[in-house]
Amino acid sequence: MKSQSRIVARYAETDQMGVIHHAVYPVWYEVARTDYIKKLGISYSDLEKLGVMTPLVELSCRYISPARYEDELIVEVTVGDLSPARVEFQYQVFRIGEHTPLNTGRTLHAWVDTKTFRPVNMKKRYPGLYASIERAWREEQPHG
């Protein structure tokens, strides 16, 4: 499953050079990731109510071309890798109407218990939810 979130770049997100500040892209990644999870049928807050959180373990961000104030953008997210203990999301940011990404990125998250912050085996604790995420991830994998 691929999820796309529409963003309109706000003036407050620009830097002195008139381009979107580098620190904004991870915030946009979060918007897209949250939308992705909702498309699976559960919200982040519902996931936390179940007793699971997904703290960030790694973040990478590649800046290819600048986005500017009022640009209409699409942040595309897919699951890059999945295990019972971790989930990796991959992102591409496009200006609407263009096919070359302005930015690409990746975030790696652990599945942890909300009370103890100890790792959780999602496949064992929530097999139905894990199966849903795994099914969406498998749809994204190249066939052959």
C-alpha positions as a LaTeX table, in Angstrom:
\begin{tabular}{lrrr}
\hline
Residue & $x$ (\AA) & $y$ (\AA) & $z$ (\AA) \\
\hline
Met1 & 0.00 & 0.00 & 0.00 \\
Lys2 & 1.22 & 3.45 & $-0.86$ \\
Ser3 & $-0.23$ & 6.46 & 0.92 \\
Gln4 & $-0.14$ & 10.04 & $-0.32$ \\
Ser5 & $-0.68$ & 13.13 & 1.83 \\
Arg6 & $-1.18$ & 16.61 & 0.40 \\
Ile7 & 0.80 & 19.46 & 1.95 \\
Val8 & 0.78 & 23.16 & 1.08 \\
Ala9 & 4.07 & 24.71 & 2.17 \\
Arg10 & 3.44 & 27.47 & 4.71 \\
Tyr11 & 5.39 & 30.71 & 5.04 \\
Ala12 & 6.40 & 29.81 & 8.62 \\
Glu13 & 8.16 & 26.73 & 7.21 \\
Thr14 & 10.58 & 28.76 & 5.05 \\
Asp15 & 14.07 & 29.86 & 5.99 \\
Gln16 & 15.93 & 33.09 & 5.23 \\
Met17 & 16.68 & 31.83 & 1.71 \\
Gly18 & 12.96 & 31.49 & 0.98 \\
Val19 & 12.99 & 27.70 & 0.81 \\
Ile20 & 11.42 & 25.17 & 3.12 \\
His21 & 13.67 & 24.68 & 6.15 \\
His22 & 15.34 & 21.28 & 6.36 \\
Ala23 & 13.77 & 20.52 & 9.75 \\
Val24 & 10.24 & 20.64 & 8.27 \\
Tyr25 & 10.56 & 17.49 & 6.18 \\
Pro26 & 10.49 & 15.07 & 9.15 \\
Val27 & 7.31 & 16.83 & 10.33 \\
Trp28 & 5.78 & 16.20 & 6.90 \\
Tyr29 & 6.93 & 12.59 & 7.14 \\
Glu30 & 4.93 & 12.30 & 10.36 \\
Val31 & 1.82 & 13.66 & 8.66 \\
Ala32 & 2.18 & 11.05 & 5.91 \\
Arg33 & 2.98 & 8.22 & 8.33 \\
Thr34 & $-0.09$ & 9.05 & 10.43 \\
Asp35 & $-2.27$ & 9.03 & 7.29 \\
Tyr36 & $-0.75$ & 5.68 & 6.27 \\
Ile37 & $-1.60$ & 4.11 & 9.63 \\
Lys38 & $-5.18$ & 5.43 & 9.40 \\
Lys39 & $-5.56$ & 3.76 & 6.01 \\
Leu40 & $-4.75$ & 0.47 & 7.75 \\
Gly41 & $-7.82$ & 1.01 & 9.91 \\
Ile42 & $-6.27$ & 2.25 & 13.16 \\
Ser43 & $-5.08$ & 5.65 & 14.35 \\
Tyr44 & $-1.82$ & 6.30 & 16.19 \\
Ser45 & $-3.77$ & 7.26 & 19.29 \\
Asp46 & $-5.73$ & 3.97 & 19.12 \\
Leu47 & $-2.43$ & 2.11 & 18.75 \\
Glu48 & $-1.20$ & 3.83 & 21.91 \\
Lys49 & $-4.45$ & 2.94 & 23.71 \\
Leu50 & $-3.69$ & $-0.69$ & 22.84 \\
Gly51 & $-0.39$ & $-0.23$ & 24.68 \\
Val52 & 2.02 & 0.13 & 21.75 \\
Met53 & 4.18 & 3.10 & 20.73 \\
Thr54 & 6.59 & 3.53 & 17.82 \\
Pro55 & 9.54 & 5.65 & 18.96 \\
Leu56 & 11.94 & 6.84 & 16.28 \\
Val57 & 15.19 & 4.88 & 16.10 \\
Glu58 & 16.71 & 6.34 & 12.91 \\
Leu59 & 15.98 & 9.18 & 10.50 \\
Ser60 & 17.56 & 9.96 & 7.16 \\
Cys61 & 16.64 & 12.74 & 4.81 \\
Arg62 & 18.00 & 13.57 & 1.34 \\
Tyr63 & 17.42 & 17.06 & $-0.07$ \\
Ile64 & 17.36 & 17.02 & $-3.86$ \\
Ser65 & 15.61 & 20.24 & $-4.85$ \\
Pro66 & 14.05 & 22.99 & $-2.71$ \\
Ala67 & 10.38 & 23.36 & $-1.98$ \\
Arg68 & 9.14 & 26.93 & $-1.55$ \\
Tyr69 & 6.32 & 28.84 & 0.09 \\
Glu70 & 2.87 & 27.85 & $-1.23$ \\
Asp71 & 4.20 & 24.88 & $-3.21$ \\
Glu72 & 1.56 & 22.18 & $-3.37$ \\
Leu73 & 3.24 & 18.93 & $-2.45$ \\
Ile74 & 2.54 & 15.24 & $-2.10$ \\
Val75 & 4.33 & 13.26 & 0.58 \\
Glu76 & 4.28 & 9.62 & $-0.45$ \\
Val77 & 4.98 & 6.94 & 2.14 \\
Thr78 & 5.44 & 3.19 & 1.97 \\
Val79 & 6.67 & 0.59 & 4.41 \\
Gly80 & 10.24 & $-0.21$ & 3.41 \\
Asp81 & 10.85 & $-3.03$ & 5.85 \\
Leu82 & 8.87 & $-4.75$ & 8.55 \\
Ser83 & 9.59 & $-7.14$ & 11.39 \\
Pro84 & 7.69 & $-8.05$ & 14.56 \\
Ala85 & 10.00 & $-5.63$ & 16.45 \\
Arg86 & 10.46 & $-2.73$ & 13.97 \\
Val87 & 8.92 & $-0.90$ & 11.05 \\
Glu88 & 10.70 & 1.24 & 8.46 \\
Phe89 & 8.87 & 3.89 & 6.47 \\
Gln90 & 10.19 & 5.41 & 3.23 \\
Tyr91 & 9.14 & 8.82 & 1.96 \\
Gln92 & 9.23 & 10.81 & $-1.26$ \\
Val93 & 8.14 & 14.45 & $-1.48$ \\
Phe94 & 6.91 & 15.63 & $-4.88$ \\
Arg95 & 5.69 & 18.98 & $-6.15$ \\
Ile96 & 2.22 & 18.31 & $-7.55$ \\
Gly97 & 2.46 & 17.68 & $-11.28$ \\
Glu98 & 6.14 & 16.68 & $-11.16$ \\
His99 & 7.56 & 13.16 & $-11.23$ \\
Thr100 & 11.00 & 13.75 & $-9.71$ \\
Pro101 & 11.09 & 13.87 & $-5.91$ \\
Leu102 & 12.31 & 17.03 & $-4.18$ \\
Asn103 & 13.21 & 15.01 & $-1.11$ \\
Thr104 & 13.49 & 11.40 & $-0.02$ \\
Gly105 & 13.72 & 10.01 & 3.46 \\
Arg106 & 13.42 & 7.08 & 5.77 \\
Thr107 & 12.43 & 6.56 & 9.38 \\
Leu108 & 12.93 & 3.44 & 11.47 \\
His109 & 10.68 & 2.84 & 14.47 \\
Ala110 & 10.63 & 0.23 & 17.20 \\
Trp111 & 7.42 & $-1.34$ & 18.48 \\
Val112 & 7.48 & $-0.78$ & 22.27 \\
Asp113 & 5.13 & $-1.13$ & 25.22 \\
Thr114 & 3.70 & 2.27 & 26.23 \\
Lys115 & 4.29 & 1.66 & 29.95 \\
Thr116 & 7.68 & $-0.03$ & 29.99 \\
Phe117 & 9.22 & 1.12 & 26.67 \\
Arg118 & 10.41 & $-2.46$ & 26.26 \\
Pro119 & 10.30 & $-3.97$ & 22.78 \\
Val120 & 7.05 & $-5.61$ & 21.74 \\
Asn121 & 6.66 & $-8.51$ & 19.33 \\
Met122 & 3.72 & $-7.17$ & 17.33 \\
Lys123 & 3.17 & $-10.47$ & 15.55 \\
Lys124 & 2.51 & $-12.16$ & 18.90 \\
Arg125 & 0.76 & $-9.34$ & 20.78 \\
Tyr126 & $-1.54$ & $-8.14$ & 17.97 \\
Pro127 & $-1.47$ & $-10.77$ & 15.22 \\
Gly128 & $-4.44$ & $-9.30$ & 13.30 \\
Leu129 & $-2.99$ & $-5.79$ & 13.23 \\
Tyr130 & 0.46 & $-7.09$ & 12.33 \\
Ala131 & $-1.05$ & $-9.19$ & 9.51 \\
Ser132 & $-2.78$ & $-6.07$ & 8.15 \\
Ile133 & 0.48 & $-4.10$ & 8.11 \\
Glu134 & 2.37 & $-7.07$ & 6.67 \\
Arg135 & $-0.22$ & $-7.47$ & 3.89 \\
Ala136 & 0.09 & $-3.77$ & 2.96 \\
Trp137 & 3.90 & $-4.06$ & 3.02 \\
Arg138 & 3.89 & $-7.16$ & 0.82 \\
Glu139 & 1.73 & $-5.32$ & $-1.76$ \\
Glu140 & 4.56 & $-2.77$ & $-2.09$ \\
Gln141 & 7.28 & $-5.33$ & $-2.70$ \\
Pro142 & 8.46 & $-5.89$ & $-6.29$ \\
His143 & 7.15 & $-9.13$ & $-7.73$ \\
Gly144 & 9.34 & $-11.57$ & $-9.53$ \\
\hline
\end{tabular}
